[in-house]
Amino acid sequence: MLKLAQNSTYGFFKMDFIQLPITENLQPKLVGIAVALAVLGITVAYIYFHKKPKVCLDPKNFKEFQLVQRTQLNHNTAKFRFALPTPTSVLGLPVGKHVVCRGRDWFGEEVVRPYTPVTLDSDVGYFELVVKMYPKGRMSHHFREMQEGDYLSVKGPKGRFNYKRGQAREFGMLAGGTGITPMFQLTRGILENPKDKTIIHLIFANVTLQDILLKEELDGFASNFPGRFTVYYVLSQPPAAWNGGVGHISKEMIASHCPAPAPDIQILRCGPPGMNKAMADHLTALGYTSKMQFEF
């Protein structure tokens, strides 16, 4: 058994052993080693269970991440998985934020563009980007040329949207094309948090059925979280048998599939510039104030 006694000269504490039956036949050195090992074990356990994982992102400096898997989703879109430094590393991206990626176009000139990962910090050891590669896109060229084993320069977190649980009773989301990525990230963050009861209504516009990104995952959300998440697809070139919306997102669609204007709701939009402007006009005409709207 240990007893702490204060050294009157230096003000330090020293450890003395009180003789108990269990220690009478043990060498003092062995007992000291056992105590030291016990203290070390407790210290290691405390650090292991209380130390927060070190985040990988730097908001000011670009860091390099290796592409470990590239999965083609359709004719011009792919999912890129990048490894973090260790299998237990986290990216360090709050829900609602995005990163900035740096690459080079076909002339070798530097280009930077924002992208929202579709993964969360609960996905340890890696992060994923879903990227649509446009024929004349400068950053699209960089991603189109990327092969597994290459590195991508990334910094963050960035963005004006600061999500806090309970900031809205319901979200209405208007997305077009790759504008789904911030909506998907936020939806995951809300639905996978058992303490978050926010309700989400998504209207997702695309050209063809094949252009709908992350459709399997979105349909899974609707199936696994009934009453919490709904999705309404809109296609400008729908197939013959189609029961979703046709054309572009209209005021009538928003009124039917999004929560009505109220102080505790918010409508989010993300898509091509023309779509964003049209959605802003629709929302204003329907009575949504500027505080009820946010554009990624």
C-alpha positions as CSV (number, residue, x, y, z in Angstrom):
1,M,0.0,0.0,0.0
2,L,1.3,3.5,-0.8
3,K,1.4,6.5,1.6
4,L,2.3,10.0,0.4
5,A,4.5,11.9,2.8
6,Q,5.6,15.6,2.2
7,N,9.2,16.4,2.2
8,S,9.5,19.5,4.4
9,T,12.7,20.6,2.7
10,Y,11.6,20.7,-0.9
11,G,7.8,20.7,-0.7
12,F,7.7,17.6,-2.8
13,F,5.8,14.3,-2.0
14,K,7.5,11.0,-1.7
15,M,6.0,7.5,-1.7
16,D,6.5,5.2,1.2
17,F,5.4,1.5,1.4
18,I,3.2,0.4,4.3
19,Q,4.0,-3.2,5.0
20,L,1.0,-5.4,4.3
21,P,1.0,-9.2,4.2
22,I,1.0,-9.2,0.4
23,T,4.2,-7.1,0.3
24,E,6.1,-8.7,3.1
25,N,7.7,-11.3,0.9
26,L,8.2,-9.0,-2.1
27,Q,11.4,-7.2,-3.0
28,P,10.8,-3.4,-2.8
29,K,12.1,-3.0,-6.3
30,L,9.5,-5.4,-7.7
31,V,6.7,-3.6,-5.9
32,G,8.0,-0.3,-7.2
33,I,8.0,-1.6,-10.8
34,A,4.5,-3.0,-10.4
35,V,3.3,0.4,-9.1
36,A,5.0,2.2,-12.0
37,L,3.4,-0.1,-14.6
38,A,0.0,0.4,-13.0
39,V,0.4,4.2,-13.1
40,L,1.6,4.0,-16.7
41,G,-1.4,1.8,-17.7
42,I,-3.9,4.2,-16.2
43,T,-2.2,7.1,-17.9
44,V,-2.3,5.4,-21.3
45,A,-5.9,4.4,-20.9
46,Y,-6.9,8.0,-20.0
47,I,-5.2,9.4,-23.1
48,Y,-6.7,6.7,-25.3
49,F,-10.3,7.3,-24.2
50,H,-10.1,11.1,-23.8
51,K,-7.8,12.4,-26.5
52,K,-9.7,13.8,-29.5
53,P,-8.6,12.6,-32.9
54,K,-6.3,15.0,-34.7
55,V,-8.0,16.6,-37.6
56,C,-6.3,16.7,-41.0
57,L,-7.5,19.9,-42.6
58,D,-5.7,23.2,-42.4
59,P,-7.8,26.3,-43.2
60,K,-4.8,28.3,-44.4
61,N,-2.5,25.8,-46.1
62,F,-3.0,23.2,-48.7
63,K,-2.3,19.6,-47.7
64,E,-1.8,16.6,-50.0
65,F,-4.1,13.6,-49.9
66,Q,-3.6,10.4,-52.0
67,L,-6.3,9.1,-54.2
68,V,-6.9,5.5,-53.3
69,Q,-10.1,4.6,-55.2
70,R,-11.9,6.1,-58.2
71,T,-15.4,4.9,-59.0
72,Q,-17.2,5.9,-62.1
73,L,-20.8,6.8,-61.4
74,N,-22.0,7.7,-64.9
75,H,-20.6,9.0,-68.2
76,N,-19.1,12.2,-66.7
77,T,-19.2,11.8,-62.9
78,A,-17.0,9.8,-60.5
79,K,-16.5,9.3,-56.8
80,F,-13.0,9.9,-55.6
81,R,-11.8,8.4,-52.3
82,F,-8.8,10.0,-50.7
83,A,-6.8,8.4,-47.8
84,L,-6.1,10.3,-44.6
85,P,-2.7,9.9,-42.8
86,T,-3.9,7.0,-40.6
87,P,-6.8,4.6,-40.5
88,T,-8.2,6.5,-37.5
89,S,-7.7,10.0,-38.8
90,V,-10.6,12.4,-39.3
91,L,-10.8,15.1,-42.0
92,G,-12.1,17.7,-39.5
93,L,-14.9,19.1,-41.6
94,P,-18.0,20.4,-39.7
95,V,-21.4,19.6,-41.2
96,G,-22.3,22.3,-43.7
97,K,-18.8,23.2,-44.6
98,H,-16.7,22.5,-47.8
99,V,-13.1,22.3,-48.8
100,V,-11.1,24.0,-51.5
101,C,-9.2,21.8,-54.0
102,R,-6.2,22.9,-56.1
103,G,-5.3,21.5,-59.5
104,R,-4.0,22.4,-63.0
105,D,-6.0,22.8,-66.2
106,W,-5.0,21.6,-69.7
107,F,-2.5,24.6,-70.0
108,G,-0.8,23.7,-66.7
109,E,-2.2,26.8,-65.0
110,E,-3.2,26.5,-61.4
111,V,-6.9,26.4,-60.6
112,V,-8.9,26.2,-57.3
113,R,-12.5,25.2,-56.8
114,P,-14.8,24.4,-53.8
115,Y,-16.1,20.9,-53.3
116,T,-18.3,19.4,-50.5
117,P,-17.3,15.9,-49.4
118,V,-20.1,13.4,-49.2
119,T,-18.5,11.8,-46.1
120,L,-18.6,13.0,-42.5
121,D,-16.0,12.8,-39.7
122,S,-17.7,9.6,-38.6
123,D,-16.0,8.1,-41.8
124,V,-12.5,7.7,-40.4
125,G,-9.4,7.2,-42.4
126,Y,-10.7,8.7,-45.7
127,F,-13.0,11.2,-47.3
128,E,-14.9,11.2,-50.6
129,L,-15.7,13.7,-53.3
130,V,-18.4,13.2,-56.0
131,V,-17.2,15.2,-59.0
132,K,-18.9,16.0,-62.3
133,M,-16.3,16.5,-65.0
134,Y,-17.5,19.1,-67.6
135,P,-15.9,19.1,-71.0
136,K,-14.6,22.6,-70.7
137,G,-14.2,22.7,-66.9
138,R,-10.7,23.7,-65.8
139,M,-10.8,21.8,-62.5
140,S,-12.8,19.0,-64.3
141,H,-9.7,18.5,-66.4
142,H,-7.6,17.9,-63.3
143,F,-10.0,15.3,-61.9
144,R,-10.4,13.6,-65.3
145,E,-6.7,13.1,-65.4
146,M,-6.3,11.9,-61.9
147,Q,-5.3,8.2,-61.4
148,E,-5.2,6.1,-58.2
149,G,-2.0,6.9,-56.4
150,D,-2.0,10.6,-57.4
151,Y,-2.3,13.4,-54.8
152,L,-4.8,16.2,-54.5
153,S,-4.1,19.5,-52.7
154,V,-6.9,20.4,-50.2
155,K,-7.5,23.0,-47.6
156,G,-10.4,23.9,-45.3
157,P,-12.9,24.1,-43.7
158,K,-14.5,26.8,-45.7
159,G,-18.1,28.2,-46.1
160,R,-20.7,30.6,-44.6
161,F,-23.2,27.9,-43.5
162,N,-22.8,27.1,-39.8
163,Y,-25.1,24.2,-38.8
164,K,-26.3,23.8,-35.3
165,R,-28.8,21.1,-34.2
166,G,-32.2,22.6,-33.8
167,Q,-31.6,25.7,-35.9
168,A,-34.6,24.9,-38.0
169,R,-37.7,22.7,-37.5
170,E,-37.6,21.7,-41.1
171,F,-35.4,22.2,-44.1
172,G,-36.5,22.5,-47.7
173,M,-33.6,21.7,-50.1
174,L,-33.5,22.7,-53.8
175,A,-30.6,21.0,-55.6
176,G,-29.5,20.7,-59.2
177,G,-26.8,18.3,-60.5
178,T,-23.7,18.3,-58.3
179,G,-25.4,20.8,-56.1
180,I,-26.6,17.7,-54.3
181,T,-23.3,17.3,-52.4
182,P,-23.8,19.9,-49.7
183,M,-27.4,18.8,-49.3
184,F,-26.3,15.2,-49.0
185,Q,-23.7,16.0,-46.4
186,L,-26.1,18.0,-44.3
187,T,-28.8,15.3,-44.6
188,R,-26.4,12.6,-43.5
189,G,-25.3,14.7,-40.6
190,I,-28.9,15.3,-39.4
191,L,-30.3,11.8,-40.0
192,E,-27.3,10.0,-38.5
193,N,-27.5,12.0,-35.3
194,P,-30.1,10.4,-33.0
195,K,-30.5,13.6,-31.1
196,D,-31.4,15.6,-34.2
197,K,-35.1,15.6,-35.1
198,T,-35.0,18.1,-38.0
199,I,-37.2,17.2,-40.9
200,I,-35.9,17.4,-44.5
201,H,-37.7,17.8,-47.8
202,L,-35.5,17.6,-50.9
203,I,-36.3,18.5,-54.5
204,F,-33.6,17.3,-56.8
205,A,-33.4,18.4,-60.5
206,N,-31.4,16.7,-63.2
207,V,-31.5,16.2,-67.0
208,T,-31.9,12.4,-67.3
209,L,-32.5,9.5,-64.9
210,Q,-28.8,8.5,-65.3
211,D,-27.7,12.0,-64.1
212,I,-29.3,11.6,-60.6
213,L,-26.3,11.3,-58.3
214,L,-26.4,9.4,-55.1
215,K,-29.9,8.2,-55.9
216,E,-29.5,4.8,-54.2
217,E,-28.3,6.6,-51.0
218,L,-31.1,9.2,-51.1
219,D,-33.7,6.5,-51.6
220,G,-32.2,4.7,-48.7
221,F,-32.7,7.7,-46.5
222,A,-36.3,8.0,-47.5
223,S,-36.8,4.3,-46.7
224,N,-34.9,4.3,-43.4
225,F,-36.2,7.6,-42.1
226,P,-39.9,7.9,-43.0
227,G,-41.4,11.1,-41.8
228,R,-37.9,12.6,-41.5
229,F,-36.8,12.7,-45.1
230,T,-38.6,13.0,-48.4
231,V,-37.1,13.4,-51.9
232,Y,-38.9,14.5,-55.1
233,Y,-37.0,14.0,-58.4
234,V,-37.4,16.4,-61.3
235,L,-36.1,15.6,-64.8
236,S,-36.1,17.8,-67.9
237,Q,-35.7,14.7,-70.1
238,P,-37.7,12.0,-68.2
239,P,-38.1,8.4,-69.4
240,A,-41.4,7.1,-70.7
241,A,-42.5,5.7,-67.4
242,W,-41.8,8.5,-64.9
243,N,-43.9,9.6,-61.9
244,G,-41.7,12.4,-60.7
245,G,-41.5,16.1,-61.8
246,V,-41.0,17.1,-65.4
247,G,-39.1,20.2,-66.6
248,H,-37.6,22.5,-64.1
249,I,-38.3,23.1,-60.4
250,S,-41.4,25.4,-60.3
251,K,-43.1,27.5,-57.7
252,E,-45.9,24.9,-57.6
253,M,-43.4,22.1,-56.8
254,I,-41.8,24.1,-54.0
255,A,-45.2,24.9,-52.5
256,S,-46.2,21.2,-52.7
257,H,-43.0,19.6,-51.5
258,C,-41.3,22.1,-49.1
259,P,-42.4,23.5,-45.8
260,A,-44.5,26.6,-45.9
261,P,-42.8,30.0,-44.9
262,A,-42.3,30.2,-41.2
263,P,-39.7,31.6,-38.8
264,D,-38.4,28.2,-37.9
265,I,-37.9,26.8,-41.4
266,Q,-35.2,27.3,-43.9
267,I,-34.9,26.7,-47.7
268,L,-31.5,25.8,-49.0
269,R,-30.5,26.0,-52.7
270,C,-27.5,24.8,-54.7
271,G,-27.1,24.4,-58.4
272,P,-26.0,26.2,-61.6
273,P,-26.2,30.0,-61.4
274,G,-29.3,30.2,-63.6
275,M,-31.1,27.8,-61.4
276,N,-30.1,29.5,-58.2
277,K,-31.5,32.8,-59.5
278,A,-34.7,31.2,-60.6
279,M,-35.1,29.5,-57.2
280,A,-34.5,32.8,-55.4
281,D,-37.3,34.4,-57.5
282,H,-39.7,31.5,-56.8
283,L,-39.0,31.6,-53.1
284,T,-39.5,35.3,-52.8
285,A,-42.7,35.1,-54.7
286,L,-44.0,32.4,-52.4
287,G,-43.3,34.5,-49.3
288,Y,-40.0,33.2,-48.0
289,T,-38.0,36.0,-46.5
290,S,-34.2,36.4,-46.9
291,K,-33.7,34.9,-43.5
292,M,-35.5,31.8,-44.5
293,Q,-33.2,31.3,-47.6
294,F,-29.6,30.2,-48.0
295,E,-27.6,29.6,-51.1
296,F,-24.5,27.4,-50.9
